[in-house]
């Protein structure tokens, strides 16, 4: 017996089935992407990225200490020769190296060295440390710093990974900025947040100022517009925190407790030490907004394993941090909570990170995703194709309305969501009359009104009549309570 096929291939078949596919959008995870920016701390090829999902993932990429062959002291300087060619630097370059493992221990420490040959460098040491009995190792300090970023980041949890972005060794801050800018230009909107090495915020020759801009200052200026969804996280000092002013929406800056960057203390050279801003960085990336994981303010978020900025004797200084929109680590002691937390979770322009720019970015990302998905599916659904007419505009407005409803449900948008179909002048009048006070409006200019006002748009399929006016939700920073005590019983 001949085996029959399940479906006929006869051109005169009784039934022909046409199949169309409608695809739901894949969730956009851009706002959960972040990178530790490295300038030669790893063995990665410059320009490459690698994802870390746990602290141990860093081991295979991080540069290890290099052996030293000899060390001699003369005239207030130590001359070092190395077993292998130096990890970084050309002759004349100045690099921050951590020297360790020597006996006598006087050779050890954090020094700015000068490269004198492919396998030699010198560093200043005033007193003669004596003859070497045990040779040590050297390591660029940036390697310890990258390790601290990862240690503090994963000290908050392992729910979201983080990338290493290796730019490669550069011998000047200007060259570092140029190389970084090249990567950003070649890879736009690839990574949402960049945790920068300390010197980008603490060294005035790198950070610059609005009055005396450097290459890095000029780079930051390029990402201040609302559509530029890339953020730079800087560790600043009290002396540099006001350098940029208060207009940079793309900068999140924090000042660390003084002991953490004191060269006489242990943290600065400890690979498992603390990089405070990495704790806040984790909190920024870990959020995945949903109706059961609503977006809460960045202000007062708990940070784990970080050091409180000392309060005793620093009252005026802490006030200056707030004035300069500079974050720092404090505790919840005022509320009877012992945990350390961030105060006050703002970008450099003074807005709460989550309740303003993160929300605005989420809305523009999700609006683009949802409307693009609707239009693409509308071209692949023969049962209900999407046409440029009033019904099509109504459908797209409904999609936008749904996006804004999600934003409200996820804790991002204040007030009731309303749909309107005002023409441009009528919409302006309604806004000025306070019609949408405390609400979110989703508006679509009617088909005839729009095409009459823009006669050339219909033939090219252009419709620019959708809009949404919304108020980002936010949390409390300060409240005032009035209390009156009286001994008048009859009051």
MARNUTOR-270662 format. One record per residue (C-alpha): residue number from 0; z, y, x; residue in three letters. Coordinates in steps of 0.05 Angstrom, whole numbers, padded with zeros to 5 digits. Each point is the difference from the previous one (the first is absolute). Layout:
BEGIN
> seq/pz/py/px/type
> NUM/Z/Y/X/ALA
...
REM end
This chain:
BEGIN
> seq/pz/py/px/type
> 0/00000/00000/00000/UNK
> 1/-00017/00069/00025/UNK
> 2/00060/00044/00011/UNK
> 3/-00006/00064/-00041/UNK
> 4/00017/00067/00029/UNK
> 5/00055/00040/-00033/UNK
> 6/-00045/00061/-00012/UNK
> 7/-00073/00002/-00015/UNK
> 8/-00049/00029/00051/UNK
> 9/-00056/-00001/-00051/UNK
> 10/-00032/00069/-00006/UNK
> 11/-00002/-00014/-00075/UNK
> 12/00074/-00016/-00003/UNK
> 13/00036/00012/-00066/UNK
> 14/00055/00044/00030/UNK
> 15/-00002/00048/00058/UNK
> 16/00065/00029/00026/UNK
> 17/00005/00067/00035/UNK
> 18/00064/00011/00039/UNK
> 19/00029/00068/00018/UNK
> 20/00064/00011/00039/UNK
> 21/00052/00054/-00010/UNK
> 22/00047/00007/00059/UNK
> 23/00069/00031/-00003/UNK
> 24/00014/00047/00060/UNK
> 25/00037/-00028/00060/UNK
> 26/00065/00040/00010/UNK
> 27/-00007/00053/00053/UNK
> 28/00051/-00009/00057/UNK
> 29/-00019/00060/00042/UNK
> 30/00067/00035/-00010/UNK
> 31/00035/-00061/00029/UNK
> 32/-00038/00005/00066/UNK
> 33/00033/00030/00061/UNK
> 34/-00008/-00004/00075/UNK
> 35/00042/00010/00063/UNK
> 36/-00045/00041/00045/UNK
> 37/-00001/-00025/00072/UNK
> 38/-00030/00032/00062/UNK
> 39/-00001/-00060/00046/UNK
> 40/00064/-00036/-00019/UNK
> 41/-00037/-00064/-00016/UNK
> 42/-00053/-00045/00030/UNK
> 43/-00046/00013/-00059/UNK
> 44/-00070/00028/00009/UNK
> 45/00001/00076/-00013/UNK
> 46/-00022/00014/-00071/UNK
> 47/00025/-00068/-00026/UNK
> 48/00053/-00012/-00053/UNK
> 49/00046/-00059/-00009/UNK
> 50/00045/-00015/-00059/UNK
> 51/00074/-00014/00011/UNK
> 52/00035/-00039/-00055/UNK
> 53/00065/-00010/00039/UNK
> 54/00033/00024/00063/UNK
> 55/-00022/-00061/00041/UNK
> 56/-00073/00015/-00013/UNK
> 57/00005/00058/00050/UNK
> 58/00015/-00046/00059/UNK
> 59/-00071/-00023/00012/UNK
> 60/-00026/00071/00004/UNK
> 61/00056/00040/00034/UNK
> 62/-00008/00013/00074/UNK
> 63/00054/-00036/00042/UNK
> 64/00038/00029/00059/UNK
> 65/-00041/-00003/00065/UNK
> 66/00027/-00024/00067/UNK
> 67/00014/00049/00058/UNK
> 68/-00016/-00022/00071/UNK
> 69/00038/00053/00039/UNK
> 70/00041/00062/-00008/UNK
> 71/00018/00051/00054/UNK
> 72/00038/00066/-00003/UNK
> 73/-00015/00060/00043/UNK
> 74/00008/00075/-00008/UNK
> 75/00026/-00001/-00071/UNK
> 76/-00053/-00047/-00028/UNK
> 77/-00010/-00074/-00011/UNK
> 78/-00067/-00032/00017/UNK
> 79/-00017/-00063/-00039/UNK
> 80/-00055/-00050/00012/UNK
> 81/-00016/-00052/-00054/UNK
> 82/-00023/-00071/00002/UNK
> 83/-00059/00012/-00047/UNK
> 84/-00040/00063/-00014/UNK
> 85/00038/00050/-00043/UNK
> 86/-00003/-00009/-00075/UNK
> 87/-00021/00072/-00009/UNK
> 88/-00022/00062/00037/UNK
> 89/-00046/00028/00052/UNK
> 90/00023/00034/00064/UNK
> 91/00037/00064/-00017/UNK
> 92/00019/-00021/-00071/UNK
> 93/00072/00011/-00022/UNK
> 94/00027/-00057/-00043/UNK
> 95/00069/-00015/-00029/UNK
> 96/00023/-00067/00029/UNK
> 97/00063/-00040/-00010/UNK
> 98/00024/-00031/00065/UNK
> 99/00050/-00058/-00007/UNK
> 100/00028/-00061/00035/UNK
> 101/00012/00032/00068/UNK
> 102/00060/-00011/00044/UNK
> 103/00026/00052/00018/UNK
> 104/-00002/00024/-00073/UNK
> 105/-00011/00072/00023/UNK
> 106/-00075/-00016/00002/UNK
> 107/00000/-00015/-00075/UNK
> 108/-00012/00051/-00055/UNK
> 109/-00052/00037/-00040/UNK
> 110/-00045/00042/00044/UNK
> 111/-00063/00040/-00004/UNK
> 112/-00039/-00031/00057/UNK
> 113/-00062/00024/00037/UNK
> 114/-00055/-00051/00013/UNK
> 115/-00020/00001/00074/UNK
> 116/-00044/-00062/00003/UNK
> 117/-00026/-00056/-00044/UNK
> 118/00064/-00039/00014/UNK
> 119/00050/00055/00020/UNK
> 120/00039/00058/-00028/UNK
> 121/00058/00045/00019/UNK
> 122/00058/00031/-00038/UNK
> 123/00055/00049/00019/UNK
> 124/00069/-00025/00019/UNK
> 125/00045/00051/00033/UNK
> 126/00049/-00046/00036/UNK
> 127/-00016/-00059/00044/UNK
> 128/00014/-00062/-00043/UNK
> 129/00004/-00046/00061/UNK
> 130/-00041/-00061/00020/UNK
> 131/-00028/-00043/-00055/UNK
> 132/00031/-00069/-00006/UNK
> 133/-00034/-00019/-00066/UNK
> 134/-00067/00026/-00022/UNK
> 135/-00009/00022/-00072/UNK
> 136/-00056/00012/-00049/UNK
> 137/-00034/00060/-00033/UNK
> 138/-00025/00010/-00071/UNK
> 139/-00032/00060/-00033/UNK
> 140/00052/00030/-00047/UNK
> 141/-00050/00000/-00057/UNK
> 142/00007/-00077/-00002/UNK
> 143/00075/00006/-00014/UNK
> 144/-00015/00052/-00052/UNK
> 145/-00050/-00044/-00037/UNK
> 146/00050/-00056/00000/UNK
> 147/00052/00046/-00029/UNK
> 148/-00048/00020/-00056/UNK
> 149/-00009/-00073/-00019/UNK
> 150/00074/-00017/00007/UNK
> 151/00022/00056/-00046/UNK
> 152/-00057/-00010/-00049/UNK
> 153/00012/-00075/-00010/UNK
> 154/00075/00014/-00002/UNK
> 155/-00014/00027/-00070/UNK
> 156/-00035/-00064/-00024/UNK
> 157/-00064/-00041/00006/UNK
> 158/-00032/00014/-00067/UNK
> 159/-00057/00041/00028/UNK
> 160/-00034/-00007/00067/UNK
> 161/-00021/00056/00046/UNK
> 162/-00059/00008/00047/UNK
> 163/-00001/00017/00074/UNK
> 164/-00056/00050/00014/UNK
> 165/-00015/-00002/00074/UNK
> 166/-00034/00064/00024/UNK
> 167/00006/-00017/00074/UNK
> 168/00031/00036/00058/UNK
> 169/-00017/00073/00007/UNK
> 170/00025/00044/00057/UNK
> 171/00013/00064/-00040/UNK
> 172/00024/00018/-00071/UNK
> 173/-00067/00034/-00013/UNK
> 174/-00037/-00064/00019/UNK
> 175/00046/-00041/-00044/UNK
> 176/-00016/00045/-00058/UNK
> 177/-00075/-00003/00013/UNK
> 178/00001/-00075/00002/UNK
> 179/00042/-00004/-00063/UNK
> 180/-00045/00050/-00036/UNK
> 181/-00060/-00042/00019/UNK
> 182/00032/-00061/-00032/UNK
> 183/00018/00038/-00063/UNK
> 184/-00071/00028/-00006/UNK
> 185/-00031/-00069/00009/UNK
> 186/00049/-00033/-00048/UNK
> 187/00014/00048/-00058/UNK
> 188/00050/-00020/-00053/UNK
> 189/00015/-00066/00034/UNK
> 190/00075/00010/00011/UNK
> 191/00045/00043/-00043/UNK
> 192/00056/00015/00048/UNK
> 193/00005/00006/00076/UNK
> 194/00067/-00005/00036/UNK
> 195/-00010/00040/00064/UNK
> 196/00036/-00008/00067/UNK
> 197/00059/00047/00009/UNK
> 198/-00034/00050/00046/UNK
> 199/-00049/00021/-00054/UNK
> 200/00057/00034/-00035/UNK
> 201/00050/00013/00055/UNK
> 202/-00045/00028/00055/UNK
> 203/-00021/00071/-00016/UNK
> 204/-00060/-00007/00047/UNK
> 205/-00025/-00057/-00045/UNK
> 206/00021/00025/-00068/UNK
> 207/-00016/00073/00010/UNK
> 208/00012/00050/-00055/UNK
> 209/-00037/00041/-00051/UNK
> 210/00002/00059/00047/UNK
> 211/-00020/-00040/00062/UNK
> 212/-00037/-00061/-00026/UNK
> 213/-00015/-00060/00043/UNK
> 214/-00053/-00053/-00012/UNK
> 215/00050/-00039/-00041/UNK
> 216/00019/00060/-00042/UNK
> 217/-00074/00010/-00016/UNK
> 218/-00007/-00074/-00018/UNK
> 219/00057/00007/-00051/UNK
> 220/-00034/00060/-00032/UNK
> 221/-00059/-00044/-00019/UNK
> 222/00041/-00043/-00047/UNK
> 223/00035/00052/-00043/UNK
> 224/-00046/00000/-00060/UNK
> 225/00020/-00042/-00061/UNK
> 226/-00057/-00049/00009/UNK
> 227/00019/-00016/00072/UNK
> 228/00045/-00059/-00012/UNK
> 229/00025/-00013/00071/UNK
> 230/00070/00017/00025/UNK
> 231/00031/00008/00069/UNK
> 232/00073/-00017/00012/UNK
> 233/00032/00040/00056/UNK
> 234/00067/-00004/00034/UNK
> 235/00020/00072/00015/UNK
> 236/00059/00035/00033/UNK
> 237/00040/00060/-00024/UNK
> 238/-00041/00043/00048/UNK
> 239/-00069/-00024/-00025/UNK
> 240/00013/-00013/-00074/UNK
> 241/-00025/00069/-00021/UNK
> 242/-00061/00002/00045/UNK
> 243/-00050/-00015/-00054/UNK
> 244/00030/00042/-00056/UNK
> 245/00004/-00027/-00070/UNK
> 246/-00072/-00009/-00024/UNK
> 247/-00017/-00069/00028/UNK
> 248/-00003/-00050/-00059/UNK
> 249/-00024/-00055/00048/UNK
> 250/00062/00000/00044/UNK
> 251/00066/-00035/-00010/UNK
> 252/00050/00018/00054/UNK
> 253/00070/-00023/00017/UNK
> 254/00051/00019/00052/UNK
> 255/00038/-00058/00032/UNK
> 256/00074/-00001/00018/UNK
> 257/00006/00031/00070/UNK
> 258/00028/-00064/00031/UNK
> 259/-00063/-00038/-00015/UNK
> 260/-00044/00042/00046/UNK
> 261/00053/00017/00052/UNK
> 262/-00026/-00028/00066/UNK
> 263/00072/-00013/00023/UNK
> 264/00011/-00047/-00060/UNK
> 265/-00026/-00070/-00010/UNK
> 266/-00046/00007/-00060/UNK
> 267/-00058/00036/00030/UNK
> 268/-00017/-00058/00047/UNK
> 269/00023/-00057/-00044/UNK
> 270/-00061/-00038/-00029/UNK
> 271/00044/-00022/-00059/UNK
> 272/00027/00070/-00009/UNK
> 273/-00008/00048/-00058/UNK
> 274/-00060/00042/-00021/UNK
> 275/00030/00033/-00062/UNK
> 276/-00065/00024/-00032/UNK
> 277/-00026/-00072/-00003/UNK
> 278/00053/-00015/-00052/UNK
> 279/-00026/00054/-00046/UNK
> 280/-00071/-00022/00016/UNK
> 281/00015/-00069/-00027/UNK
> 282/00027/00030/-00064/UNK
> 283/-00064/00040/-00008/UNK
> 284/-00045/-00061/00007/UNK
> 285/00040/-00052/-00038/UNK
> 286/-00009/00029/-00070/UNK
> 287/-00048/-00037/-00046/UNK
> 288/00003/00039/-00064/UNK
> 289/00005/-00039/-00065/UNK
> 290/00036/00004/-00067/UNK
> 291/00059/-00039/00030/UNK
> 292/-00002/00035/00068/UNK
> 293/-00003/00073/-00019/UNK
> 294/-00010/00053/00054/UNK
> 295/00066/00032/00016/UNK
> 296/00011/00062/00044/UNK
> 297/-00002/-00007/00075/UNK
> 298/00062/00044/00002/UNK
> 299/00064/-00039/00014/UNK
> 300/-00034/-00067/00011/UNK
> 301/00043/-00049/00039/UNK
> 302/-00019/-00012/00073/UNK
> 303/00029/-00059/00038/UNK
> 304/00021/-00006/00072/UNK
> 305/-00009/00074/00016/UNK
> 306/00047/00053/00027/UNK
> 307/00026/00058/-00041/UNK
> 308/-00013/00069/00028/UNK
> 309/00070/00024/00018/UNK
> 310/00029/00048/-00051/UNK
> 311/00062/00025/00036/UNK
> 312/-00013/00069/00028/UNK
> 313/-00073/-00002/-00023/UNK
> 314/00005/00035/-00068/UNK
> 315/-00048/00057/00016/UNK
> 316/-00048/-00048/00035/UNK
> 317/-00004/-00046/-00060/UNK
> 318/-00015/00060/-00044/UNK
> 319/-00056/00018/00048/UNK
> 320/-00029/-00070/-00007/UNK
> 321/-00006/00009/-00075/UNK
> 322/-00030/00069/00009/UNK
> 323/-00052/-00029/00047/UNK
> 324/-00016/-00058/-00047/UNK
> 325/00023/-00048/00054/UNK
> 326/00030/-00067/-00020/UNK
> 327/00061/-00031/00032/UNK
> 328/00046/-00060/-00009/UNK
> 329/00065/00012/-00038/UNK
> 330/00045/-00044/-00043/UNK
> 331/00016/-00006/-00073/UNK
> 332/00073/00016/00013/UNK
> 333/-00001/00058/-00050/UNK
> 334/-00015/-00052/-00054/UNK
> 335/00049/-00052/00027/UNK
> 336/-00056/-00039/00034/UNK
> 337/00004/-00021/00072/UNK
> 338/-00074/-00015/00011/UNK
> 339/-00042/00045/00044/UNK
> 340/-00057/00035/-00037/UNK
> 341/-00055/00051/00010/UNK
> 342/00010/00073/-00017/UNK
> 343/-00041/00026/-00033/UNK
> 344/-00064/-00041/00003/UNK
> 345/-00051/00057/00003/UNK
> 346/-00067/00014/00031/UNK
> 347/-00002/00062/00043/UNK
> 348/-00021/00044/-00059/UNK
> 349/00066/-00017/-00035/UNK
> 350/-00025/-00049/-00053/UNK
> 351/00035/-00067/-00011/UNK
> 352/-00046/-00051/00033/UNK
> 353/-00002/-00048/-00060/UNK
> 354/00006/00050/-00057/UNK
> 355/-00056/00045/00022/UNK
> 356/-00054/-00019/00051/UNK
> 357/00008/-00076/-00008/UNK
> 358/-00006/00009/-00075/UNK
> 359/-00060/00046/00005/UNK
> 360/-00034/-00048/00048/UNK
> 361/00015/-00059/-00045/UNK
> 362/-00031/00035/-00059/UNK
> 363/-00064/00019/00036/UNK
> 364/-00006/-00070/00031/UNK
> 365/00012/-00035/-00067/UNK
> 366/-00044/00047/-00041/UNK
> 367/-00057/-00013/00048/UNK
> 368/00011/-00075/-00002/UNK
> 369/00007/-00006/-00076/UNK
> 370/-00058/00045/-00018/UNK
> 371/-00047/-00030/00052/UNK
> 372/00018/-00070/-00026/UNK
> 373/-00015/00022/-00072/UNK
> 374/-00068/00029/00019/UNK
> 375/-00021/-00060/00042/UNK
> 376/00022/-00049/-00054/UNK
> 377/-00036/00043/-00052/UNK
> 378/-00065/-00013/00036/UNK
> 379/00013/-00075/00000/UNK
> 380/00020/-00010/-00072/UNK
> 381/-00061/-00008/-00046/UNK
> 382/00046/-00007/-00060/UNK
> 383/00030/00068/00010/UNK
> 384/-00038/00040/00053/UNK
> 385/00029/00067/00020/UNK
> 386/-00047/00057/-00018/UNK
> 387/00003/00073/00015/UNK
> 388/00016/00024/-00071/UNK
> 389/00061/00019/-00041/UNK
> 390/00022/-00073/-00006/UNK
> 391/-00006/-00010/00075/UNK
> 392/00041/00063/00013/UNK
> 393/00052/-00023/-00049/UNK
> 394/00005/-00067/00035/UNK
> 395/00008/00032/00069/UNK
> 396/00053/00047/-00027/UNK
> 397/00037/-00060/-00027/UNK
> 398/-00002/-00032/00069/UNK
> 399/00027/00064/00031/UNK
> 400/00054/00002/-00054/UNK
> 401/00020/-00071/00018/UNK
> 402/00006/00019/00074/UNK
> 403/00045/00058/-00015/UNK
> 404/00042/-00044/-00047/UNK
> 405/00010/-00048/00058/UNK
> 406/00020/00058/00044/UNK
> 407/00052/00020/-00052/UNK
> 408/00025/-00071/-00008/UNK
> 409/00006/-00007/00076/UNK
> 410/00045/00061/00004/UNK
> 411/-00050/00050/00027/UNK
> 412/-00018/00046/-00058/UNK
> 413/00044/00042/-00044/UNK
> 414/-00008/00005/-00076/UNK
> 415/-00044/-00028/-00054/UNK
> 416/-00073/-00016/00014/UNK
> 417/-00049/00033/-00048/UNK
> 418/-00076/-00005/-00007/UNK
> 419/-00040/00062/-00019/UNK
> 420/-00073/00019/-00003/UNK
> 421/00000/00074/00014/UNK
> 422/-00059/00038/00028/UNK
> 423/00014/00037/00064/UNK
> 424/00021/00068/-00030/UNK
> 425/00041/-00034/-00054/UNK
> 426/00035/-00044/00051/UNK
> 427/00017/00062/00041/UNK
> 428/00027/00035/-00062/UNK
> 429/00043/-00061/-00018/UNK
> 430/00029/-00003/00069/UNK
> 431/00016/00074/00001/UNK
> 432/00032/-00006/-00069/UNK
> 433/00048/-00053/00026/UNK
> 434/-00029/-00055/-00044/UNK
> 435/00013/-00052/00054/UNK
> 436/00068/00024/00024/UNK
> 437/00039/-00061/00022/UNK
> 438/-00059/-00046/-00015/UNK
> 439/-00059/-00032/00034/UNK
> 440/-00069/00017/-00028/UNK
> 441/-00062/-00043/00007/UNK
> 442/-00061/00039/-00022/UNK
> 443/-00074/-00015/-00007/UNK
> 444/-00050/00055/-00016/UNK
> 445/-00042/-00024/-00060/UNK
> 446/-00070/-00026/00015/UNK
> 447/-00040/00054/-00034/UNK
> 448/00043/00057/00026/UNK
> 449/-00005/-00027/00071/UNK
> 450/-00075/-00015/00000/UNK
> 451/-00017/00068/-00031/UNK
> 452/00041/00035/00054/UNK
> 453/-00027/-00044/00056/UNK
> 454/-00072/-00018/-00020/UNK
> 455/-00018/-00029/00067/UNK
> 456/00056/-00051/00002/UNK
> 457/-00023/-00048/-00054/UNK
> 458/-00064/-00020/00035/UNK
> 459/00037/-00019/00064/UNK
> 460/00058/-00034/-00035/UNK
> 461/00051/00052/00022/UNK
> 462/00061/00014/-00044/UNK
> 463/00055/00045/00027/UNK
> 464/00039/00011/-00065/UNK
> 465/00060/-00046/00011/UNK
> 466/00067/00030/00021/UNK
> 467/00074/-00015/00001/UNK
> 468/00056/00050/00004/UNK
> 469/00067/-00032/00019/UNK
> 470/00069/00016/00027/UNK
> 471/00025/-00048/00053/UNK
> 472/00069/-00028/-00016/UNK
> 473/00055/00016/00050/UNK
> 474/00074/-00013/00013/UNK
> 475/00061/00044/00009/UNK
> 476/00017/00031/00068/UNK
> 477/00058/00045/-00021/UNK
> 478/00040/00013/-00062/UNK
> 479/00052/00053/-00018/UNK
> 480/00059/-00016/-00044/UNK
> 481/00043/00055/-00030/UNK
> 482/00073/-00020/-00009/UNK
> 483/00051/00046/-00033/UNK
> 484/00075/-00015/00004/UNK
> 485/00047/00034/-00049/UNK
> 486/00074/-00001/-00017/UNK
> 487/-00014/00028/-00070/UNK
> 488/00013/-00058/-00047/UNK
> 489/-00036/00035/-00057/UNK
> 490/-00064/00015/00037/UNK
REM end
